């Protein structure tokens, strides 16, 4: 099985410049133990080479390596899918749909939809609670400051981030940064055996009832005392903000969690030499997200 370790742009262009090469790789990633029917799991399969399809001899279901995946019904050539995936994996501060449009020579609509399908595949469940030493901090994305440099909750989206030192990072949007929401999130996502460090926000005061908790007082310009600080999570927010400023410029509230998922996946896999391969594996295991779902105007317009 191909490892796709430490993929670089030149290797990508040489090894995956045809639809057949890309399709063969997807088949290997999707069925490492041999092709099987997605419907009945039978391994009794006939090949239809002229149509790049398989026929299940048990249930007669016809399928391909992309059937039922994020690639399903896409008319975009697979080499462009591979290039987009690689660029989103390797761009430390992300890549905008406009940049992808120019790089791949596709329409903006195609590039935008492509980015969101890859982001959807990058989204991951986090069943395991964070442990060890965990830093928690909230930030606000979007909007603007008023004349007195105060945040208006109607202008900005609240986001909470949690990071285990030398471990995983998680982030999600929240309606407000109230005590009830912050404490509930911490209790859900952080083990009671963990040590939690935050700033002086009074919403965290009752955390001492369930966790070992200590704070730094940023208001008094206290940034570190001993091992207590929130510099790790502050550094993560700084990197995410540079992504917005340098690549995306602005994000809608509706799609903010999708961008956070992408950033989270890339950050947590920053030392993973198989990042490109692992992202492709997610693309062939995730179900397609309809375009109509992405552009529905029930919350906000697309970013």
C-alpha positions in Angstrom: 0.0 0.0 0.0 1.3 3.5 -0.9 2.3 5.5 2.2 2.2 9.0 0.6 4.6 10.0 3.3 6.2 13.5 3.2 4.4 14.4 0.0 5.7 17.4 -1.8 4.4 19.4 -4.8 6.8 17.9 -7.4 6.0 14.3 -6.3 2.3 15.1 -6.5 2.6 16.4 -10.0 4.6 13.4 -11.2 2.7 10.6 -9.5 -0.9 11.9 -9.7 -1.2 13.7 -13.0 -3.9 11.4 -14.4 -7.3 10.4 -13.4 -6.3 6.7 -13.5 -3.4 7.2 -11.1 -5.6 9.1 -8.6 -8.4 6.6 -8.8 -6.0 3.7 -8.2 -4.7 5.4 -5.1 -8.2 6.1 -3.8 -9.1 2.4 -4.3 -6.1 1.4 -2.3 -6.9 3.8 0.5 -10.6 2.8 0.6 -10.1 -1.0 0.3 -6.6 -1.9 1.6 -7.7 -5.5 1.9 -9.2 -5.7 -1.6 -12.3 -4.2 -3.2 -15.6 -5.0 -1.5 -19.2 -3.9 -2.1 -20.2 -0.8 -0.1 -23.7 -2.1 0.1 -23.4 -5.8 1.1 -19.7 -6.0 1.9 -19.2 -8.9 -0.5 -15.7 -9.4 -2.0 -17.1 -11.2 -5.0 -16.6 -8.4 -7.4 -16.4 -8.1 -11.2 -14.5 -5.3 -12.9 -15.9 -3.0 -15.7 -12.7 -1.4 -16.8 -14.3 0.6 -19.7 -16.5 2.4 -17.1 -14.0 2.4 -14.2 -16.7 0.6 -12.2 -17.2 -2.6 -10.2 -20.2 -4.9 -10.2 -21.0 -6.8 -7.1 -21.7 -10.5 -7.9 -23.9 -10.9 -4.8 -26.3 -7.9 -4.8 -25.5 -6.6 -8.4 -24.7 -3.1 -7.0 -22.5 -1.1 -9.4 -20.0 1.2 -7.8 -16.6 2.9 -8.1 -13.9 4.0 -5.8 -15.7 7.4 -5.4 -19.2 6.1 -5.0 -20.8 7.4 -1.8 -17.8 9.4 -0.9 -17.0 13.1 -0.9 -15.9 12.7 -4.5 -19.4 11.3 -5.5 -21.0 13.0 -8.6 -18.0 15.4 -8.9 -17.1 16.4 -12.4 -13.8 17.9 -11.3 -10.8 15.8 -12.5 -9.3 13.8 -9.7 -5.8 15.4 -10.1 -7.4 18.7 -9.2 -9.0 17.2 -6.2 -5.6 15.8 -5.1 -3.9 19.2 -5.7 -6.6 21.0 -3.7 -6.3 18.6 -0.8 -2.5 18.9 -0.8 -2.6 22.7 -0.8 -5.1 22.8 2.0 -3.0 20.4 4.0 0.3 22.1 3.5 -0.8 25.8 3.7 0.0 26.6 7.3 -2.4 29.6 7.3 -4.9 28.0 4.9 -5.7 28.8 1.3 -8.7 30.8 0.1 -11.2 29.7 -2.5 -10.1 32.6 -4.7 -6.5 31.4 -4.6 -7.5 27.9 -5.3 -9.7 29.2 -8.2 -6.6 30.7 -9.8 -4.3 27.8 -9.0 -6.6 25.1 -10.4 -8.1 27.2 -13.2 -11.7 26.6 -12.1 -14.6 28.8 -11.3 -15.0 30.4 -7.9 -18.1 28.4 -7.2 -16.2 25.1 -7.9 -13.3 26.2 -5.8 -15.5 27.3 -2.9 -17.5 24.0 -2.9 -14.3 22.0 -3.2 -12.8 23.7 -0.2 -15.9 23.1 2.0 -16.1 19.4 1.0 -12.5 18.9 2.0 -13.1 20.8 5.3 -16.1 18.6 6.0 -13.9 15.5 5.6 -11.3 17.0 7.9 -13.9 17.4 10.7 -13.2 14.9 13.4 -15.1 13.6 16.4 -13.2 13.9 19.7 -14.6 11.2 21.9 -11.5 11.1 24.2 -11.3 13.8 26.8 -8.2 16.0 27.0 -5.8 15.2 29.9 -2.6 16.4 31.5 -2.2 20.2 31.5 -4.9 21.9 29.5 -5.2 25.6 28.7 -8.6 27.1 28.0 -9.2 30.5 26.4 -12.0 32.3 24.6 -11.7 34.7 21.7 -13.9 36.6 19.3 -13.8 36.3 15.5 -15.1 38.8 13.0 -16.9 42.1 13.4 -15.1 45.2 14.5 -14.3 47.3 17.6 -16.3 50.3 18.5 -14.7 53.7 19.2 -13.9 52.8 22.8 -12.2 49.5 21.7 -14.9 47.4 23.3 -16.3 44.2 21.8 -19.9 44.2 20.8 -21.4 40.7 21.2 -23.7 41.4 18.3 -20.7 42.0 16.0 -18.4 39.2 16.9 -18.7 35.4 17.2 -17.5 33.8 20.4 -15.1 30.9 20.1 -13.7 28.7 22.9 -10.4 26.8 22.5 -8.9 24.1 24.6 -5.4 22.7 24.1 -3.5 20.0 26.0 0.2 20.9 26.3 2.0 18.6 23.9 -1.4 17.2 22.9 -4.5 18.0 20.9 -6.2 21.3 20.2 -10.0 21.8 20.0 -12.1 24.8 19.2 -15.8 25.5 18.7 -18.2 28.4 18.4 -20.5 29.1 21.4 -23.5 31.4 21.8 -21.8 33.4 24.6 -18.9 32.9 27.0 -21.2 32.7 30.0 -20.2 30.7 33.1 -22.8 28.0 32.3 -21.5 27.4 28.8 -17.8 27.5 29.6 -18.0 25.2 32.6 -20.3 22.7 30.9 -17.9 22.6 27.9 -14.8 22.1 30.1 -16.6 19.3 32.1 -17.5 17.5 28.8 -14.1 17.8 27.1 -11.5 17.8 29.9 -10.8 14.9 32.2 -11.3 15.6 36.0 -7.7 14.3 36.4 -6.4 17.2 34.3 -4.9 20.5 35.5 -6.7 23.5 33.8 -5.1 26.9 33.3 -7.2 29.9 32.3 -7.1 33.7 32.5 -8.8 35.7 35.3 -12.3 35.5 33.7 -14.7 35.1 36.6 -16.7 32.6 34.6 -14.0 30.0 35.5 -14.2 30.5 39.3 -16.3 27.5 40.0 -14.0 25.2 38.0 -12.1 24.5 41.2 -15.0 22.3 42.3 -14.2 19.7 39.6 -10.6 20.3 38.4 -7.3 21.4 39.7 -7.4 25.0 38.4 -5.1 28.0 38.4 -5.1 31.4 36.6 -3.0 34.2 35.3 -4.2 37.8 35.6 -3.8 39.4 32.2 -5.6 42.5 33.4 -2.7 43.1 35.9 -0.2 42.2 33.1 0.6 38.9 34.6 1.4 36.5 31.8 3.2 33.6 33.6 3.8 32.5 37.1 5.6 29.2 37.4 4.0 26.7 35.1 0.8 28.6 34.9 0.1 30.4 31.7 -2.1 30.4 28.6 0.6 31.2 26.1 0.1 28.0 24.1 -3.6 28.6 23.4 -2.8 32.4 22.8 -0.3 31.3 20.2 -2.8 29.1 18.5 -5.3 32.0 18.3 -2.6 34.2 16.8 -2.0 31.6 14.1 -5.7 31.3 13.3 -6.1 35.1 13.2 -3.2 35.3 10.7 -5.1 32.8 8.6 -8.1 35.1 8.5 -6.0 38.2 7.8 -3.7 36.7 5.3 -5.9 34.1 3.5 -9.6 34.4 4.1 -9.9 38.1 5.1 -13.4 37.5 6.5 -15.5 34.5 7.7 -19.2 34.1 8.1 -20.6 32.9 11.3 -22.4 30.1 9.5 -19.2 28.5 8.2 -16.8 29.4 11.0 -16.9 26.0 12.6 -15.9 24.5 9.3 -12.8 26.7 9.1 -12.1 25.8 12.8 -12.3 22.1 11.9 -9.8 22.6 9.0 -7.4 24.5 11.3 -7.8 22.0 14.1 -7.1 19.1 11.8 -4.0 20.7 10.3 -2.7 22.0 13.6 -3.1 18.6 15.3 -1.3 16.9 12.4 1.5 19.4 12.0 4.1 16.8 12.7 2.3 14.0 10.8 4.3 12.9 7.7 1.2 11.1 6.4 -1.1 14.2 6.6 -1.9 14.1 2.9 -2.6 10.4 2.9 -4.8 10.6 6.0 -6.8 13.5 4.6 -7.4 11.5 1.4 -8.6 8.5 3.5 -11.1 10.8 5.2 -12.3 12.0 1.8 -13.1 8.4 0.7 -14.8 7.6 4.0 -16.9 10.7 4.4 -20.2 11.2 2.7 -20.7 14.1 0.3 -22.2 17.4 1.6 -24.8 18.8 -0.8 -24.1 22.3 -2.2 -27.6 23.4 -1.3 -26.9 22.7 2.3 -23.9 24.9 2.3 -25.6 27.9 0.6 -28.8 27.7 2.5 -29.6 31.1 4.0 -31.1 30.0 7.2 -28.2 31.4 9.3 -25.9 33.6 7.2 -24.5 34.0 3.7 -21.5 31.9 2.7 -18.0 33.2 3.4 
